[in-house]
Amino acid sequence: MLERRMSFMSAVYNPESDTIAEIERLEIEARDLRRRLEHAPGAEDKRVLNRLMKETEQRIELLRQRLP
């Protein structure tokens, strides 16, 4: 019984799939930021959105580097 639980747990937890899911979430966030940037009314809004975009892209790149 314990052996069956251990195999179930190892089948459920996969750090790579967590990383891939986080990358996908961040890519969706980046697309949303791009859309918001296109419609931003002022220079300050655009500056903030550009900074957020850059940070999001950097986080995506760091996560991609973790993958084998």
Protein Blocks (a to p, Z undefined) as FASTA:
>chain_A
ZZmmmmmmmmmpcfklmmmmmmmmmmmmmmmmmmmmmmpmbfklmmmmmmmmmmmmmmmm
mmmmmpZZ
